[in-house]
Amino acid sequence: MEDFLAETYNVLKGIVRSGCSDHAKLKGVELVLKNRGKLTDVQKVEATITDERSNEAIEAEIDALRRELGLMDDEDEGEQTEE
């Protein structure tokens, strides 16, 4: 496999140095730069997250999760609802 990799690099060097077209040379340069980590593809991702829950619904979910984790006992639950 190492021999194949060396051969591949030699072919790529040949394309960069004396490619048949400017496009081939440019593509060769791009591949070399990407291989060396000097050029990366960048994708811009935009995400919008909406949450339609009320504050009370969120608090209830937090309390339920705390109960599941054992972080809140029945006395704490009563105090939470009185506030």
Contacts in CASP RR format, 6 or more apart in sequence:
PFRMAT RR
TARGET T0000
AUTHOR 0000-0000-0000
METHOD contacts of the structure
MODEL  1
MEDFLAETYNVLKGIVRSGCSDHAKLKGVELVLKNRGKLTDVQKVEATIT
DERSNEAIEAEIDALRRELGLMDDEDEGEQTEE
12 28 0 8 1.000
12 31 0 8 1.000
12 32 0 8 1.000
15 24 0 8 1.000
15 25 0 8 1.000
15 27 0 8 1.000
15 28 0 8 1.000
16 25 0 8 1.000
16 28 0 8 1.000
16 29 0 8 1.000
16 32 0 8 1.000
19 25 0 8 1.000
30 39 0 8 1.000
33 39 0 8 1.000
34 40 0 8 1.000
34 41 0 8 1.000
53 61 0 8 1.000
59 80 0 8 1.000
63 72 0 8 1.000
63 77 0 8 1.000
63 80 0 8 1.000
66 72 0 8 1.000
67 77 0 8 1.000
72 80 0 8 1.000
END
